[in-house]
């Protein structure tokens, strides 16, 4: 309700981040107030102090806040229990398994100096996270690291987008409410191939990328999506009649997330678009795809046309749910060392309607004009045959793709300069002994 009735004007911290505070402006009366937050027994920041009255200027609100927060700064408390805490804090970085069972990326997150910002940010997020099956932290530290990081990213994005998360049932993964309208999101990841004979090496040039994009990757995406289709979540009483989205992320090989986006859209709609030279100019040419064949595997294209797929309202995709994403967001929030430098380079969406290629960019995360949000790189592919379509307003801050069955045209809602693919080089003046070199820690 606070987000609806007021706007955030400024944030403050005090006593070595023991306390936070926010000045808000009432949207109706245009006057100012504030909220003071401290950690409860689960270490979540919650309101412990409110302004006694709203005042006409920001400066007056800040002065009153400074006076009121002094009482909490000097009270000697670290926690402010509120009486409704039913569990201990989620301490996600404290190992729950032997050292040799820890996932290598978890070790990087927990111990690498260059990832201090991600470490601090994820700790804060997980204090508020509800683990529906009791296995989250253990799986995050071991073989389930990628899948659990994807769920944590989605949880963070849904919260930042102002969606209400309804608790109660373990599946689908997320039960969301938007002004009383409900929908469900089930998360899945594309994982490494376990059969050594079927594994492929990372592509070395554009030609190899396109070869994998045509057939290999659609089969990888198809396997993950089809497994969720078989779960038939729409038959559950609490899901029936409501939009159901599958959220998918590619983790199947190092670096694949920087080039896998095209393969997903081609598989979902069964249409391939390529740039060709015609009459001396570059044009986009589309053609239907019937099947994808790779080695001994063969699957039909066009996921949205599969039997029962009309029960899937859309597929939500990101290629940026990585510890590097959390590291950048943590640094932007002031949770990382100033000795760490993050250089991000890649390709972004060109808002020019006539553009056929993305824009290249190089940015230092410390640049004054650098901006990033949790919604960056998220794309919702809408099912043109969905029984229960998703209103794009539900996810108004991300990109959308729709396909018109009658006209055969794609239509997109793209955020200007949304990042399509990127890599982040993370540097520190004091790297840990044995730490991987900067170019080994990157993401899309």
TAJO-V638272 format. One record per residue. RES is the residue in three letters. SS is DSSP state (~ for helix, > for strand, _ for the rest). PSI is psi in whole degrees, -180 to 180 (NA if undefined). D_FIRST is the distance of its C-alpha to the first C-alpha in Angstrom with 2 decimals. Layout:
<<RES SS PSI D_FIRST> <RES SS PSI D_FIRST>>
This chain:
<<UNK _ -34 0.00> <UNK ~ -38 3.80> <UNK ~ -33 5.40> <UNK ~ -41 5.11> <UNK ~ -12 6.17> <UNK > 168 8.39> <UNK > 142 11.01> <UNK > 130 12.70> <UNK > -44 16.22> <UNK > 146 18.18> <UNK > 150 18.37> <UNK > 157 21.09> <UNK > 156 22.94> <UNK > 157 25.44> <UNK _ 52 28.17> <UNK _ 46 28.82> <UNK _ 18 25.19> <UNK _ -31 24.96> <UNK > 146 22.03> <UNK > 161 19.34> <UNK > 152 17.41> <UNK > 134 15.18> <UNK > 132 15.51> <UNK > 156 12.67> <UNK > 126 13.29> <UNK > 127 11.58> <UNK _ -23 11.97> <UNK _ -53 13.46> <UNK _ -15 15.79> <UNK _ 19 16.39> <UNK _ 178 16.95> <UNK > 144 16.19> <UNK > -169 15.01> <UNK > 161 14.75> <UNK > 135 13.79> <UNK > 135 16.74> <UNK > 141 16.71> <UNK > 167 19.68> <UNK > 136 20.83> <UNK _ -167 20.75> <UNK _ -16 23.78> <UNK _ 5 22.79> <UNK _ 16 22.56> <UNK _ 142 18.87> <UNK > 124 17.18> <UNK > 162 14.76> <UNK > 129 13.93> <UNK > -8 17.25> <UNK > 140 17.19> <UNK > 153 15.22> <UNK _ 147 16.79> <UNK _ -27 18.59> <UNK _ 157 18.06> <UNK _ 148 17.01> <UNK > 163 20.09> <UNK _ -18 21.49> <UNK _ 157 22.29> <UNK ~ -42 21.20> <UNK ~ -40 24.53> <UNK ~ -39 24.03> <UNK ~ -41 20.63> <UNK ~ -38 22.41> <UNK ~ -44 25.33> <UNK ~ -37 23.42> <UNK ~ -45 21.55> <UNK ~ -41 25.01> <UNK ~ -42 26.37> <UNK ~ -36 23.66> <UNK ~ -21 23.55> <UNK ~ -35 27.34> <UNK ~ -41 27.23> <UNK ~ -34 25.49> <UNK ~ -37 27.76> <UNK _ 6 30.81> <UNK _ -6 29.87> <UNK _ 1 31.55> <UNK _ 148 28.74> <UNK _ -31 27.56> <UNK _ 153 25.09> <UNK _ 79 22.76> <UNK _ 142 22.69> <UNK _ 3 19.94> <UNK _ -9 22.04> <UNK _ 9 20.28> <UNK _ 126 21.79> <UNK _ 4 24.18> <UNK _ 166 25.75> <UNK _ 165 27.21> <UNK _ 148 25.75> <UNK _ 104 26.43> <UNK _ 87 29.22> <UNK _ -21 29.74> <UNK _ -2 32.54> <UNK _ 112 34.83> <UNK _ 135 37.40> <UNK _ 0 37.73> <UNK _ 165 40.82> <UNK _ 156 44.19> <UNK ~ -41 44.46> <UNK ~ -7 46.29> <UNK ~ -10 43.50> <UNK _ 139 40.77> <UNK _ 139 39.68> <UNK ~ -35 41.04> <UNK ~ -31 37.72> <UNK ~ -40 36.12> <UNK ~ -43 38.98> <UNK ~ -48 38.30> <UNK ~ -44 34.61> <UNK ~ -25 35.44> <UNK ~ -21 38.45> <UNK _ 125 38.95> <UNK ~ -33 38.45> <UNK ~ -15 37.35> <UNK ~ 28 34.28> <UNK ~ -41 32.99> <UNK ~ -44 29.80> <UNK ~ -41 29.07> <UNK ~ -50 30.02> <UNK ~ -39 27.67> <UNK ~ -46 24.69> <UNK ~ -38 25.31> <UNK ~ -46 25.76> <UNK ~ -43 22.31> <UNK ~ -43 20.67> <UNK ~ -21 22.75> <UNK ~ -31 21.78> <UNK _ -3 18.48> <UNK _ 133 20.32> <UNK _ 121 21.29> <UNK _ 106 24.89> <UNK _ -28 25.45> <UNK _ -1 29.24> <UNK _ 6 30.09> <UNK _ 1 31.99> <UNK ~ -54 29.55> <UNK ~ -44 30.86> <UNK ~ -43 34.49> <UNK ~ -35 34.24> <UNK ~ -33 32.39> <UNK ~ -12 35.38> <UNK _ -130 38.02> <UNK _ -14 38.74> <UNK _ 18 35.16> <UNK ~ -50 33.95> <UNK ~ -47 33.33> <UNK ~ -41 31.54> <UNK ~ -32 29.27> <UNK ~ -38 28.51> <UNK ~ -43 27.55> <UNK ~ -39 25.12> <UNK ~ -40 23.64> <UNK ~ -47 23.34> <UNK ~ -44 21.57> <UNK ~ -44 19.13> <UNK ~ -43 18.43> <UNK ~ -47 18.18> <UNK ~ -40 15.79> <UNK ~ -45 13.41> <UNK ~ -27 13.98> <UNK _ -3 13.49> <UNK _ 16 9.87> <UNK _ 143 11.41> <UNK > 129 10.76> <UNK > 119 14.08> <UNK _ 126 15.57> <UNK _ 162 18.32> <UNK _ -50 21.56> <UNK _ 143 24.28> <UNK _ -15 26.08> <UNK _ 145 26.78> <UNK _ 173 25.82> <UNK _ -38 24.28> <UNK > 131 20.69> <UNK > 111 18.88> <UNK > 150 15.93> <UNK > 135 13.46> <UNK > 100 12.26> <UNK _ 44 10.64> <UNK _ -18 12.97> <UNK > 138 15.91> <UNK > 151 17.42> <UNK > 169 19.86> <UNK > 147 21.83> <UNK > 127 23.23> <UNK > 128 26.43> <UNK > 144 27.63> <UNK > 154 31.32> <UNK > 152 33.54> <UNK > 117 36.96> <UNK _ 165 39.13> <UNK _ 147 42.60> <UNK _ 129 45.60> <UNK _ -28 47.29> <UNK _ 113 50.71> <UNK ~ -34 52.65> <UNK ~ -23 54.79> <UNK ~ -3 51.81> <UNK _ 148 50.11> <UNK _ 153 50.27> <UNK _ 155 50.46> <UNK _ 141 47.96> <UNK _ 148 49.09> <UNK _ -14 51.04> <UNK _ 177 50.90> <UNK ~ -38 49.25> <UNK ~ -42 51.75> <UNK ~ -36 50.91> <UNK ~ -47 47.15> <UNK ~ -36 47.77> <UNK ~ -42 50.01> <UNK ~ -34 47.34> <UNK ~ -35 44.67> <UNK ~ -44 46.82> <UNK ~ -42 47.33> <UNK ~ -52 46.64> <UNK ~ -40 42.91> <UNK ~ -36 42.18> <UNK ~ -38 43.88> <UNK ~ -48 41.74> <UNK ~ -43 38.51> <UNK ~ -39 39.99> <UNK ~ -46 40.80> <UNK ~ -44 37.27> <UNK ~ -40 35.67> <UNK ~ -35 38.38> <UNK ~ -37 37.88> <UNK ~ -34 34.25> <UNK ~ -37 35.45> <UNK _ -18 37.84> <UNK _ -22 35.10> <UNK _ 49 34.19> <UNK ~ -29 30.58> <UNK ~ -13 30.12> <UNK ~ -10 32.38> <UNK _ 142 30.03> <UNK _ -41 28.66> <UNK _ -13 24.99> <UNK _ -29 25.51> <UNK _ 132 27.85> <UNK _ 4 26.89> <UNK _ 155 23.94> <UNK > 140 24.11> <UNK > 124 25.57> <UNK > 139 25.77> <UNK > 125 28.18> <UNK > 124 27.23> <UNK > 144 30.48> <UNK > 143 31.70> <UNK > 120 35.33> <UNK _ 23 36.80> <UNK _ -22 40.31> <UNK _ 153 42.31> <UNK _ 128 41.90> <UNK _ -9 40.87> <UNK ~ -27 40.51> <UNK ~ -13 36.87> <UNK ~ -8 38.15> <UNK _ 13 40.08> <UNK _ -9 38.75> <UNK ~ -45 36.17> <UNK ~ -40 38.84> <UNK ~ -36 40.26> <UNK ~ -49 37.05> <UNK ~ -37 36.64> <UNK ~ -41 40.35> <UNK ~ -41 40.23> <UNK ~ -42 37.18> <UNK ~ -10 38.71> <UNK _ 33 42.40> <UNK > 131 43.01> <UNK > 132 44.37> <UNK > 128 44.20> <UNK > 154 46.53> <UNK > 130 47.73> <UNK > 154 51.38> <UNK > 119 53.92> <UNK > 124 55.27> <UNK _ 39 57.61> <UNK _ 8 56.87> <UNK > 159 53.08> <UNK > 128 50.25> <UNK > 156 48.49> <UNK > 127 46.01> <UNK > 131 47.75> <UNK > 148 46.12> <UNK > 149 47.90> <UNK > 152 47.01> <UNK _ 130 47.20> <UNK _ -43 48.60> <UNK > 161 48.78> <UNK > 128 48.16> <UNK > 128 51.09> <UNK > 118 51.35> <UNK _ -121 54.31> <UNK _ 1 54.58> <UNK > 145 51.08> <UNK > 130 50.31> <UNK > 152 47.17> <UNK > 146 46.35> <UNK _ 176 44.03> <UNK _ 72 41.07> <UNK ~ -40 38.67> <UNK ~ -9 36.72> <UNK ~ -1 40.00> <UNK _ 153 40.74> <UNK _ 134 40.99> <UNK _ -9 37.61> <UNK ~ -15 35.75> <UNK ~ -14 34.37> <UNK ~ -8 31.94> <UNK _ 117 30.44> <UNK _ -29 27.99> <UNK > 171 28.32> <UNK > 121 29.07> <UNK > 127 26.69> <UNK > 143 28.83> <UNK _ 150 28.72> <UNK _ 26 31.66> <UNK _ 15 29.79> <UNK _ 77 28.43> <UNK _ 165 30.92> <UNK ~ -25 31.21> <UNK ~ -37 32.13> <UNK ~ -49 28.76> <UNK ~ -33 27.08> <UNK ~ -44 29.76> <UNK ~ -44 29.01> <UNK ~ -36 25.24> <UNK ~ -38 26.03> <UNK ~ -40 28.50> <UNK ~ -29 26.12> <UNK _ 2 23.80> <UNK _ 22 26.87> <UNK _ 8 27.54> <UNK _ 170 31.04> <UNK _ 144 34.48> <UNK _ -13 35.72> <UNK _ -10 38.96> <UNK > 131 37.44> <UNK > 133 37.65> <UNK > 119 36.02> <UNK > 117 37.69> <UNK > 129 36.05> <UNK > 150 38.14> <UNK > -146 37.97> <UNK > 138 37.23> <UNK > 156 34.34> <UNK _ 133 33.75> <UNK _ 117 35.74> <UNK _ -7 33.88> <UNK _ 119 37.31> <UNK _ -25 37.67> <UNK _ -4 41.33> <UNK _ 138 40.83> <UNK _ -9 42.21> <UNK _ 152 41.66> <UNK _ 171 38.78> <UNK > 138 38.71> <UNK > 147 39.92> <UNK > 155 38.06> <UNK > 127 38.58> <UNK > 143 36.01> <UNK > 126 35.85> <UNK _ -24 32.36> <UNK _ -6 33.08> <UNK _ 143 33.72> <UNK _ -29 31.69> <UNK _ 8 30.84> <UNK _ 130 29.92> <UNK _ 146 26.49> <UNK _ 145 25.07> <UNK _ 170 21.84> <UNK _ -22 21.16> <UNK _ -14 21.38> <UNK _ 139 24.94> <UNK _ 2 27.71> <UNK _ 135 25.61> <UNK > 131 27.20> <UNK > 116 26.48> <UNK > 113 29.78> <UNK > 139 29.26> <UNK _ 118 31.77> <UNK _ -12 33.69> <UNK _ 14 34.75> <UNK _ 137 31.47> <UNK _ -36 31.13> <UNK _ 84 27.35> <UNK _ 157 26.51> <UNK _ 129 23.35> <UNK _ 122 21.49> <UNK ~ -24 21.63> <UNK ~ -23 18.23> <UNK ~ -41 16.84> <UNK ~ 66 18.31> <UNK _ -10 18.49> <UNK _ 14 19.37> <UNK _ 177 22.43> <UNK > 151 25.89> <UNK > 149 26.99> <UNK > 130 30.50> <UNK > 160 31.68> <UNK > 126 35.23> <UNK > 116 36.69> <UNK _ -33 39.30> <UNK _ -47 41.23> <UNK _ -17 41.66> <UNK _ 27 41.62> <UNK > 141 39.39> <UNK > 144 36.60> <UNK > 137 33.62> <UNK > 149 31.18> <UNK > 106 27.96> <UNK _ 138 28.44> <UNK _ 133 26.54> <UNK _ 130 29.08> <UNK _ 25 30.96> <UNK _ 137 29.11> <UNK > 127 31.27> <UNK > -40 33.47> <UNK > 143 35.40> <UNK > 165 35.97> <UNK > 141 37.59> <UNK > 122 36.70> <UNK > 124 39.56> <UNK > 120 38.53> <UNK > 148 41.04> <UNK > 146 41.51> <UNK _ -12 44.28> <UNK _ 68 44.46> <UNK _ 153 44.14> <UNK _ 150 44.65> <UNK _ 131 48.15> <UNK _ 7 48.48> <UNK _ 146 45.17> <UNK _ 150 45.16> <UNK _ 161 45.93> <UNK ~ -38 43.13> <UNK ~ -1 43.89> <UNK ~ -5 43.34> <UNK _ 95 39.65> <UNK _ 179 37.94> <UNK _ 177 35.63> <UNK _ NA 34.46>>
